[in-house]
């Protein structure tokens, strides 16, 4: 097994470990007095964790030259979608018993549900296009522009979490700080890589 595959295996195993523990605790009835709410919160938090880990791949490459991480990014993104899907299924079928009118009513009456739904709907096309065939079909630049929506998903996810918590804002704030740091690194490198425009009569020496 080469280094890239080993790293992917380690990252994937650690990403799925919380889900395995959750399912084990659910099986033995150790999720507390309100197991559905506990499962919802846990999968929601793991969705945000996985999303920020996925978004951190490019900054870590740029800061430390860890190019090997790029081969794990697609897997991390799909694991993010997995946790988000489990979060939605738990809400839809275990909390709302699959009652579509009740779910629609929640989306209309409870803004944090609407924000969460919007994040999931944006995440769907990102997951569906996480293939080599999609990159070829869409073209590299179009595919990259589409997948930049992952930052919007992260913003909506943090807002969703913030609106749910209401009082104890420590963890939503922690995610907000992490996301802000990723944004700052992205903006810095985006500006640093832009070439200055050459004015008439002036020669710009290449870096």
N, C-alpha and C positions, 0 to 999 in steps of 0.2 A: 504494500500500500504506500503510495507516494505521499509527500507532505500535505498537498492540497486535499487529497481524499481523507487523510487522517484528521486534518483540521475540520473538514466538513462533518465527519463522523462525530467528533468531540462536540462541536457546536450544536449539531442536531440532537445528540443525546441529552445535552444539558438543557436545550430548549424544550424537549418533550418530558423531561423529568418532572417539572411541576404539574403537568397534566396527568402523568401517571400517579403521582401522589394524591392529587385531587380525586381521581377516579377510585383509588384505593380507599381513601377516607369516606367517599360517598358509599362505597360498597359495604363498609363496616359501620356506617351510620355515625361518623365522627365529624360531621360538618356543623355541629352546633344546633341551636334551637330553630334556626331558619336556614336549612341547607341550600335552598334555591337561591336565596339572597347571597349567601356566602359564595356559592359557585359562580354566580353572576359577577360579583365583585372581583373574585380571583381571576376569572378568565378575562375580564375587562382590563385589569391591571397587567396581566401577561400580554395582552394584545398591544398595549402601549409600550411595554418593555421591549417586545420583539420588534415593534416598528422603529423605535429609537435605535436599537442595535443595528437594524438593517440600514437606517439612514447614516449611522456612524461609520459604515464601511469606507465610503469615499474620503471623509475627513481623516480617518486613521491612515489610509493609504498616503494621503498628501502630507500629513504631519510626520509620519514615521517610516514611510516607504514600505508599508506592509502590503505589497501587491498581491500576495497569496490570498488575501481576504476576498478579493473580487470573485473568486470561484465559489464562494459560499453565499454571496449576496442574494442570488435568486432563491436558494433554499430558505434563507432567513425570511425573505419576503413572503414565500408561500406558507411558512409556519406562522407568520403574522396573520395571514388570511385564515388559516386553520383556527387559531385562537379566537379571532373575530367571529367566525362562523359559529363556533361552539357557543360563544357568548350570545349571539343572536338566537340560536336554536333554544338555548336555555330559557331566554326571555320569552320567546314566542310559544313554546310548547309546554314548558314546565311552570312558568309564571303565569302565562295567559291561556294555557290549555289549547293553543291553536285557534283561539277565537279571533278571527280576522277583524270583525267590527270593533272589538275591544282594543286590538292593536292599533287600528286606524285612529280610534278615539284618543289613545295615548299619544300618538304622533301629533295630533291636532292640539290637544290640551296640555301636554307636558313638553315644553321646549327641549329639555335635555334628551328626550327620546327622539325627537326630530333631528337633533344634531347628530346623535349616534347613528341613526338610520342613514343620514346623508353621508357620513363617513364610510359606512359599509357599502353603500351604492357606488361610491367613487372607487373603493378598493376592489370591487368585482372586476371591472375591465383591466385593472393592473394585474390581477392574478391570472386572468384569462389570456393575457398577452405575454406572460412570462415564459415564452418558449423561443427557441431559435427561429422557428418558422414564422412567428409573429414579427420578430425583428426584421427578417428578410422581406416580409410582406409590407410592413409599414415603412420600412426604411429606418436607418439608424437614428437620424435626427428627429423624425416624427415620434419614434418609439421613446427616445429620451425625453422629449417634451411631454409626452403622455405620462411617463413615470415620474416626472417632477411633481405630479399631483399627490404623490405620497406625502409631501410636506403639508399639503392642505389637509390630507387625512389625519396627519399627526396633530395639526392645530385643532381640528374638530374633535379629535379624541381627547386632547387635554381639556378643551372647553366642556365637553361632555362629562368628564370626570369631575371637573371643578364645580359644575352645576349640581351634580349628584351629592357631593360631600357637604357643601354649604357651610359647615362650621369649622371642622378640622381641615385646613387647607394645606397642611404641610406636604403631603404626597403629591397633590396636583401641582403645587408650586415647584416641587422638585422636578417633576416632568417638564414643567414650563421652562425652568432654568436649563435643563438638559437640551431641550429643543432649541432654545434661544442660542445656546453655545454652538449647536450644529449649524444653525442659520448663519451665525457670525463667521464661522470658519468658511462656509460655502461662499459667502459674500466677499470675504477677504481674498480667497483664491480666485474667485471670478474676476475681481478687479485687477488682481496682480497679473493675471494671464492676458488681459486685454492689451493689445499693442497700441501705443500712442499714434495718433494720426500724424502723418507727415505734412508739414506746412510747405507751401511753395518756396523754393530757394533754400530750404534747410535739409540737411541730410541727417537721418536718424540712424545712429549706429545700433546695429542689432545686439541684443543681450548675448 
